[in-house]
Amino acid sequence: MTRIGIFGAGSVGCYLGGRLAAAGVPVTLVGRERLLRITAEHGLTTTDYQGHHAHVAPDEFRFSTRAADLADADVVLVTVKSAATADAGRALAEVLPAGTPVVSFQNGIHNAATLQALLPDQPVFAGMVPFNVLDRGQGGFHQGSAGALELARDTRLMPLFAELAAAGLAPVCHADMPAVLWGKLLLNLNNPVNALSGLPLRDELSQRSFRRCLALAQREALAVMSAAGIRPARVTAVPPSWLPRVMDVPDALFRRLASRMLAIDPLARSSMWEDLEAGRRTEIDWINGEVVAQAARLGMPAPVNARLVALIRDAEAGGRRDWSGPALLAELTATGS
Ligand SMILES: NC(=O)c1ccc[n+]([C@@H]2O[C@H](COP(=O)([O-])OP(=O)(O)OC[C@H]3O[C@@H](n4cnc5c(N)ncnc54)[C@H](OP(=O)(O)O)[C@@H]3O)[C@@H](O)[C@H]2O)c1
C-alpha cells in the first residue's frame, strides 16, 4: 500500500488525510503542535455535504510536527498556504529521498514551480482542490461544496490516484494543470470579496451586488489571460468566459442557474476570511495579485484586482471588513472607470 505524507495539516491536509486514513491508507500528517494535540485526543472525523461520515482513531494515522517523519512516504502532498510554500520546500528538501513525487494541492498558479525549484531531485506536480473544507473543531473537517480533485496526468502518480479513488476522492487527471489552476483562480477571485463582506459564502454569493464585484474582477482577469495567451480550463458547469455574465444575473435567476454553486454549507467562509480572522497573512498576492502581476508584464491595467489587493492589505492591517455589496461595488467601479 502507498504511504502518503501530507505537509501542512490544516483544513485541506486533514480532510484528505482523514479520508485516506479511513480507507486504510498509511498516512503521516505534518503540522502544528495545536492540531497534534487535538487529533491525539479526538482522532480525525471527515464529513461532507452529501452525508459522508468517517472517523479514524488517533492510532490509525501518524501526526508529527517534524518534516523528517515524511522520509518514508511514497508520495507527499503539500497543503500549506501559499505564503508557506517556500518554507515547506526547504523543509522537504532536507528529508525526502530523491525521486519521491510531491503534489501541490494549493490554490495559486506557481506553488508547484516554487516547490520544484527547491526540490530538484523530486518530481513536483500540481493538483487542485475544487471544494471548500471547513475546520469544525475537535478534529472534524467538512467538505462543504461539490467537485472532484484534479491531478496532473503522470504515471508516477498512479499509486496516489488509486489510493484517492479508494478513499472516495477519485481525481480527474489533466494534461494541462496550469490551465486548471487559472480556471480555479477565476473562482478564487471571490475570496477577497467574501473576506471583505464579512459574510458566509452562501449569503455573500446570494447578493447580486457582491457577485457584480466578482464579475468585474473576473472580466478583467479574463482579458489579461486572453492577452497572455492563457486559456483557463472549465472547472464549473459553465465555460470560464461565461462566468461574469452568470454572476451578473438577478438573484432569483442566479439561484436557479447556480444551484450547485450555492449548495455550500451555510456557515462556510473563504479561507481568506479565516486568515484575516486569525491575523494571518492572506493568499491575496497568489490570487488577485497574480492577475495584477500578469497585467503588469503585458503593460495592461488591472485596476479592479489591484484595488481588491489594496483593500485586503488594509484589512490585514486591521482595516474595514464589513463592506456592503453596493459600497464595495461603488469602490471597484470607481477604480475601474
Ligand atoms: N480551506 C479550503 O477550503 C481550501 C479549498 C481549496 C483549496 N485550498 C487551498 O489549499 C491550500 C491549503 O489551505 P488550507 O485552508 O488547508 O490551509 P490551512 O488550514 O492554513 O492549513 C495549512 C496548515 O499548515 C501549517 N503549516 C504551515 N507551515 C508549516 C510548517 N513549516 N510545518 C508544519 N505545519 C505548517 C499551518 O500552520 P500555521 O497556520 O501555523 O502556519 C496550517 O495549520 C491553500 O493554498 C488554499 O488556498 C483551501
The ligand as an ORCA input file, in Angstrom:
! r2SCAN-3c Opt
* xyz 0 1
  N      -9.602     25.528      3.004
  C     -10.245     25.353      1.867
  O     -11.481     25.261      1.833
  C      -9.468     25.239      0.574
  C     -10.126     24.753     -0.564
  C      -9.416     24.645     -1.753
  C      -8.081     24.986     -1.801
  N      -7.486     25.485     -0.686
  C      -6.065     25.842     -0.803
  O      -5.328     24.797     -0.159
  C      -4.157     25.338      0.462
  C      -4.207     25.000      1.956
  O      -5.324     25.681      2.511
  P      -5.892     25.333      3.972
  O      -7.144     26.131      4.117
  O      -5.931     23.866      4.178
  O      -4.741     25.968      4.875
  P      -4.583     25.858      6.464
  O      -5.862     25.421      7.085
  O      -3.944     27.121      6.911
  O      -3.564     24.631      6.631
  C      -2.175     24.706      6.471
  C      -1.559     24.239      7.775
  O      -0.174     24.025      7.556
  C       0.519     24.554      8.677
  N       1.904     24.834      8.337
  C       2.407     25.833      7.581
  N       3.740     25.747      7.506
  C       4.092     24.666      8.243
  C       5.343     24.072      8.567
  N       6.504     24.573      8.109
  N       5.353     22.975      9.345
  C       4.183     22.467      9.808
  N       2.962     22.983      9.553
  C       2.928     24.075      8.770
  C      -0.252     25.798      9.012
  O       0.046     26.288     10.300
  P       0.154     27.903     10.538
  O      -1.197     28.466     10.203
  O       0.524     27.990     11.976
  O       1.219     28.395      9.622
  C      -1.688     25.285      8.878
  O      -2.094     24.656     10.076
  C      -4.199     26.849      0.175
  O      -3.443     27.138     -0.982
  C      -5.674     27.118     -0.079
  O      -5.905     28.255     -0.904
  C      -8.142     25.606      0.503
*
